[in-house]
Amino acid sequence: MERKEMICILCPLGCKMQVHPKPGKTSELSVRGQKCGLGIDYAYDEYTNPTRTVTSTVVIHNALLPRLPVKTDKPVPRDMVFKVLEEIAGVELTGPVEIGTVIIKELLGTDSNLVATRSL
Ligand code: SF4
């Protein structure tokens, strides 16, 4: 695995970190540049299994607004984000929809559900 530069996004300081496997120990990472221990956990997750919570909107009919805000209730693998957005793009609902309603269960075979983030 190669050396990566990344910015910790867990707080406004935005520490710039250098991350690479320790020589001879591919399962252990060397992390530099973080100002606190949270950065190490962030760097490890981002290096080994980057994930993202996806937020978007879907079409809703018979409602006050034309689009309903939605998000994944768990992060999905980062390389699936565009596939998730494609899947979401085809969704059309009819109101009313309550906040927290599951719009798509186990999105694209993941353990993440797409849920409404407001009532509409
Ligand atoms: S490493 Fe710590 S101080 Fe730096 S951005 Fe992350 S959370 Fe903030």
Boltz pocket constraint, residues with backbone or C-beta under 6 A from the ligand:
constraints:
  - pocket:
      binder: B
      contacts: [[A, 8], [A, 9], [A, 10], [A, 11], [A, 12], [A, 13], [A, 14], [A, 15], [A, 33], [A, 34], [A, 35], [A, 36], [A, 37], [A, 38], [A, 39], [A, 40]]
      max_distance: 6.0
